[in-house]
Amino acid sequence: MPAWTPGSPEFSARWALDPTIDYLNHGSFGATPRTVLARQSELRAQMEAEPVEFLARRLPERLDAVRERVAAFVGADPEGLVFVPNATHGVDAALGAMDWSPGDEVVHADHGYNAVKKALLRLRHRYEVTTVAAVVPFPIDDAQQVIDAFARAIGPRTRLVVIDHITSATALIFPVTELVALCRTRGVTVLVDGAHAPGLLPLDIRAIGADFYTGNLHKWVCAPKGAALFWVAPAWRDRTHARVVSHGYELGLRAEFEWAGTFDPTAWLSVPAALDHLDELGASALQGHNHALVQQGRQHLARALGVRLPHPDHPSWYGPMAAVLVPWANAADAPGLTARLFQEHRIEVPFTAYDHRCFVRISGQAYNRPAQYERLAELLQRWR
Ligand SMILES: Cc1ncc(COP(=O)(O)O)c(C=O)c1O
């Protein structure tokens, strides 16, 4: 048991969330503890007190210190790690590092995130690249089904495989190390989209062995919005450039990515405060607690909705997020259901669309309480 009392009003007040809302959607944008926001305000005050000292003279060395800490937390070498505003930027930078020719193929999971699919669509339009979906069944009960789906999709023209570490609509943890190993045997480049991974699970980016890895720090590390990482394997470091060109062009990854013109770097500089908060709660105790919340929550929902659970009940399959089928709705209903629950009942939870079906995706964070999932389940049972 953790030494803190999760879900109590006093404990939940660590986060700036509105206590009158049942906020079951940590997964979309995270939520930032007040201590971290206070640190960000302090940094902003320093920046405004002397912008030149803050931005022109001291920023690189301060970011290097943050980089050391983040690199240790995610198992990456600091030389290959840069800060970006979000995982979308990381994905875009990786796609931009490759030279494309007409007929090249990119494999991605059909569970992939819509914005990433759009980035691939742009490659199609610009370079006549073909995209191929690895169709991963859902419900699913064997990790080998994920590997087989990618193995079938990779072909002789495949240049890049994009692997979600944790899928968005279905909240599945993919067996990412095995998938990267598969790509290695087929000789293709790999980008891991770990948008949800930092802080959600123990992360060892070097051990995963991809060419590119990107992940958000504003979701499960609870850093301010706009904090994310992009890691580049040694073989790619000289060939990877920021899309926005500024003073740092050709001066290395840090110089290129961490100054794309004047901006507010305080989200990046506040990451140590978020890691301090995580350390205070204990990352592993928190991950276990959040998983248990969602484990119970998804059971309530599956019972209320009269559906089977879509994947085995083991932490290798899911962490603090889970998706449950809503049998009486279809994919097109998802946005309306999300809006209705919020407007009528002040419950913030996303309904997601995958393969023409509609799912409700719950998140669990230490500010949540089991009663919030029970309330959601009762409502959805009535809505049947
Ligand atoms: C799998 C996946 N990839 C990429 C993203 C994009 O993250 P961001 O909007 O922070 O760039 C998300 C967002 O939730 C996601 O779930």
Ligand as a Chemical Component Dictionary entry (heavy atoms), coordinates in Angstrom:
data_LIG
# 
_chem_comp.id                   LIG 
_chem_comp.type                 NON-POLYMER 
_chem_comp.pdbx_formal_charge   0 
_chem_comp.three_letter_code    LIG 
# 
loop_
_chem_comp_atom.comp_id 
_chem_comp_atom.atom_id 
_chem_comp_atom.alt_atom_id 
_chem_comp_atom.type_symbol 
_chem_comp_atom.charge 
_chem_comp_atom.model_Cartn_x 
_chem_comp_atom.model_Cartn_y 
_chem_comp_atom.model_Cartn_z 
_chem_comp_atom.pdbx_ordinal 
LIG C1 C1 C 0 -0.723 6.652  -29.757 1  
LIG C2 C2 C 0 -0.636 8.134  -29.798 2  
LIG N1 N1 N 0 0.248  8.729  -30.615 3  
LIG C3 C3 C 0 0.400  10.063 -30.679 4  
LIG C4 C4 C 0 -0.375 10.889 -29.887 5  
LIG C5 C5 C 0 -0.198 12.369 -30.026 6  
LIG O1 O1 O 0 0.151  12.973 -28.823 7  
LIG P1 P1 P 0 0.282  14.569 -28.797 8  
LIG O2 O2 O 0 -1.062 15.117 -29.137 9  
LIG O3 O3 O 0 0.698  14.902 -27.408 10 
LIG O4 O4 O 0 1.298  14.919 -29.823 11 
LIG C6 C6 C 0 -1.327 10.336 -29.033 12 
LIG C7 C7 C 0 -2.164 11.202 -28.184 13 
LIG O5 O5 O 0 -2.877 10.794 -27.326 14 
LIG C8 C8 C 0 -1.466 8.926  -28.996 15 
LIG O6 O6 O 0 -2.377 8.346  -28.204 16 
# 
loop_
_chem_comp_bond.comp_id 
_chem_comp_bond.atom_id_1 
_chem_comp_bond.atom_id_2 
_chem_comp_bond.value_order 
_chem_comp_bond.pdbx_ordinal 
LIG C1 C2 SING 1  
LIG C2 N1 SING 2  
LIG C2 C8 DOUB 3  
LIG N1 C3 DOUB 4  
LIG C3 C4 SING 5  
LIG C4 C5 SING 6  
LIG C4 C6 DOUB 7  
LIG C5 O1 SING 8  
LIG O1 P1 SING 9  
LIG P1 O2 DOUB 10 
LIG P1 O3 SING 11 
LIG P1 O4 SING 12 
LIG C6 C7 SING 13 
LIG C6 C8 SING 14 
LIG C7 O5 DOUB 15 
LIG C8 O6 SING 16 
# 
